[in-house]
Structures are given as C-alpha cells and as structure tokens.
Amino acid sequence: KLLIGVLVIIASIYAFKGIQQSSKDKTTAKGYALALSALDKMQLRCTVLWSEIGIDKVCSQSLGEMAIGKLKKDVELTVIEGRSHRFTAQAKAKRMGSDKLFQVNKKGKLFLNVNGCLAEVVALNPSVKQIEKLESECKAQAK
C-alpha cells in the first residue's frame, strides 16, 4: 500500500508539471501570435498608405503604432525601414514568456529573427514547438 501511495504521488506530480508546462506554452504561443498579428496589421496598413498616397511616403513608427491599435500594450513594435522598397519592421511580445523577435518585410512575409538569421513563419499562430524548430534551424546554419 505504501508503494502504491508513493507511485500515485509521483504520478500526480508529473501530471501537475505537464499541465503547468502546457499552460506556459499556451501563454508563450499567444505572445508569438500577438507579435505576428501586429506585424501583419502594420504591413497591411503601410501597403494601403503606399497605394493611396504613393510609394515615396515613409511608413513611420507612429503610423505603425496606430495600425496595431490595442496590441500596442502587449507588443513592442519597431520600424527598421519605413520606405516601401525596403520596408522592414520587428515586433516581440512585451510579456507572456515570449522573448522571440519577429520581422515582416515589404511583401508581408513573416520571419523569426534569430541573431540576424531569418526563418520564415508560415502561420500567424505558431506553436512553441514550431518556433523552437525554426530557432534551432537558424542556430544550426550559424555553426
């Protein structure tokens, strides 16, 4: 009986850790989705600006922050290059366990930026495992 009790306690601890990790992964993935969504919204707003006003207009930091609206409280957005032919912006979640830096280009392609290595992200709501895989691919290329 004692052995069974100990086994039940050990199993309960592992189950609790699994639930805790799953919850953390969901929160982290939400941070990824917020950052990617902000970049997607910004790029779309900039594309509209260039098509309506002209490609010589700079899509500025302030326009980007207006474009992402309420996401501004959860996402740190930085316009790297605001001109249409070289547009680049980066974002990362301010909280939610996400320290990953994401990037968008003028064509609306989204990337994970790992120390300058860009790995294309194909979904607006990637899982933690998908992002970890992209990160490891970048790190392998660097070696």
Disulfide bonds with the S-S distance in Angstrom:
Cys46-Cys59 1.70
Cys117-Cys138 2.04
